[in-house]
Amino acid sequence: MSEKTIMLVCSAGMSTSLLVNKMQAAASDQGVDVHIFATSAADADNKIENEHPDVLMLGPQVSYMLDDFKKRVEIPVEVINMQDYGMMNGSKVLAEALKMMEA
């Protein structure tokens, strides 16, 4: 399986950066080959065009954008579980992203 790309979007891209680190640590522990990055909502369209993510996960604070993204992109889009986000549970968020790619 080739490397998959997971894109996280939040309002400023700051809080999700910490989650990206936790997800990458979980991925390397599990031997999963993924590229994970975070971006701000303002730069999301640009990143989708340039990075071609396989899955898009929204931070709970931008969950209102879910329908808009689902209409515009042809990849799975979900909101990160608020509890997992709040606890920065990288392995659970990674597991959710991987499950979205299988669907």
VEXTOR-161925 format. One record per residue (C-alpha): residue number from 1; x, y, z. Coordinates in pm, 1 decimal, decimal comma. Layout:
BEGIN
{site NUM; {X; Y; Z}};
...
This chain:
BEGIN
{site 1; {0,0; 0,0; 0,0}};
{site 2; {140,2; 336,9; -94,6}};
{site 3; {164,1; 619,8; 152,9}};
{site 4; {-171,0; 773,0; 239,9}};
{site 5; {-217,0; 1139,9; 323,3}};
{site 6; {-431,9; 1259,1; 612,0}};
{site 7; {-516,5; 1628,1; 630,8}};
{site 8; {-641,2; 1790,0; 951,3}};
{site 9; {-813,6; 2127,7; 938,6}};
{site 10; {-875,9; 2363,5; 1228,6}};
{site 11; {-937,9; 2733,7; 1259,7}};
{site 12; {-572,5; 2839,0; 1277,5}};
{site 13; {-382,2; 2512,9; 1231,0}};
{site 14; {-215,4; 2541,9; 1572,4}};
{site 15; {-395,3; 2298,2; 1801,6}};
{site 16; {-406,5; 2030,2; 1534,5}};
{site 17; {-26,9; 2046,2; 1495,0}};
{site 18; {9,7; 1878,7; 1833,4}};
{site 19; {-242,3; 1613,4; 1729,7}};
{site 20; {-46,7; 1554,9; 1406,1}};
{site 21; {265,2; 1476,3; 1614,9}};
{site 22; {69,6; 1230,4; 1829,2}};
{site 23; {-84,3; 1066,1; 1520,7}};
{site 24; {256,3; 1033,9; 1353,2}};
{site 25; {397,7; 871,7; 1667,4}};
{site 26; {105,3; 626,0; 1671,5}};
{site 27; {152,8; 554,4; 1298,9}};
{site 28; {522,2; 476,3; 1339,0}};
{site 29; {447,4; 254,7; 1642,7}};
{site 30; {199,7; 62,1; 1427,5}};
{site 31; {418,9; 58,0; 1116,7}};
{site 32; {159,0; 253,0; 917,2}};
{site 33; {292,9; 454,0; 622,9}};
{site 34; {103,4; 783,8; 632,5}};
{site 35; {174,2; 1149,9; 572,7}};
{site 36; {-20,8; 1363,4; 820,5}};
{site 37; {-36,2; 1741,4; 820,3}};
{site 38; {-248,6; 2020,9; 962,4}};
{site 39; {-362,3; 2341,4; 801,2}};
{site 40; {-587,2; 2635,4; 874,2}};
{site 41; {-940,8; 2646,6; 737,7}};
{site 42; {-839,5; 2949,2; 529,9}};
{site 43; {-566,3; 2751,9; 350,0}};
{site 44; {-755,6; 2421,3; 321,0}};
{site 45; {-854,3; 2450,6; -46,4}};
{site 46; {-498,6; 2533,2; -145,7}};
{site 47; {-365,3; 2232,1; 47,6}};
{site 48; {-625,9; 1996,8; -99,9}};
{site 49; {-519,7; 2104,2; -447,9}};
{site 50; {-145,8; 2067,9; -380,9}};
{site 51; {-126,0; 1776,1; -136,9}};
{site 52; {-412,2; 1556,7; -267,4}};
{site 53; {-505,6; 1411,3; 73,2}};
{site 54; {-682,0; 1073,6; 90,5}};
{site 55; {-888,9; 1181,7; 387,7}};
{site 56; {-985,9; 1511,9; 548,7}};
{site 57; {-1054,8; 1547,5; 920,1}};
{site 58; {-1196,2; 1864,1; 1071,3}};
{site 59; {-1121,5; 1988,1; 1420,7}};
{site 60; {-1437,8; 2015,1; 1634,2}};
{site 61; {-1414,5; 2396,2; 1625,8}};
{site 62; {-1470,0; 2396,2; 1246,8}};
{site 63; {-1732,8; 2120,0; 1238,8}};
{site 64; {-1974,6; 2370,1; 1079,7}};
{site 65; {-1768,4; 2336,0; 758,2}};
{site 66; {-1841,7; 1963,0; 721,1}};
{site 67; {-2128,4; 1988,6; 470,0}};
{site 68; {-1943,1; 2243,7; 261,2}};
{site 69; {-1633,4; 2021,3; 232,2}};
{site 70; {-1842,9; 1711,4; 161,1}};
{site 71; {-2002,0; 1892,6; -133,7}};
{site 72; {-1670,2; 2009,7; -276,2}};
{site 73; {-1423,8; 1724,3; -229,5}};
{site 74; {-1433,6; 1363,1; -342,8}};
{site 75; {-1256,2; 1217,5; -41,5}};
{site 76; {-1394,6; 1107,0; 297,5}};
{site 77; {-1453,0; 1402,8; 533,4}};
{site 78; {-1536,4; 1372,2; 902,3}};
{site 79; {-1516,9; 1577,5; 1219,9}};
{site 80; {-1263,5; 1452,5; 1474,7}};
{site 81; {-1431,2; 1310,1; 1784,0}};
{site 82; {-1432,6; 1593,0; 2038,4}};
{site 83; {-1315,8; 1377,4; 2327,4}};
{site 84; {-1027,1; 1229,5; 2124,6}};
{site 85; {-937,2; 1578,4; 2006,6}};
{site 86; {-948,3; 1725,1; 2356,1}};
{site 87; {-730,4; 1446,1; 2491,5}};
{site 88; {-502,2; 1461,7; 2184,9}};
{site 89; {-554,4; 1086,7; 2139,5}};
{site 90; {-343,4; 1040,4; 1827,9}};
{site 91; {-389,6; 664,1; 1800,3}};
{site 92; {-771,3; 686,5; 1809,4}};
{site 93; {-783,2; 969,4; 1555,7}};
{site 94; {-538,6; 779,2; 1333,3}};
{site 95; {-753,7; 464,6; 1359,7}};
{site 96; {-1060,1; 667,8; 1259,4}};
{site 97; {-877,2; 816,4; 958,8}};
{site 98; {-759,6; 473,5; 843,4}};
{site 99; {-1113,4; 335,7; 878,2}};
{site 100; {-1244,8; 625,3; 665,4}};
{site 101; {-999,8; 534,9; 387,7}};
{site 102; {-1119,5; 173,5; 380,5}};
{site 103; {-1485,8; 266,8; 343,6}};
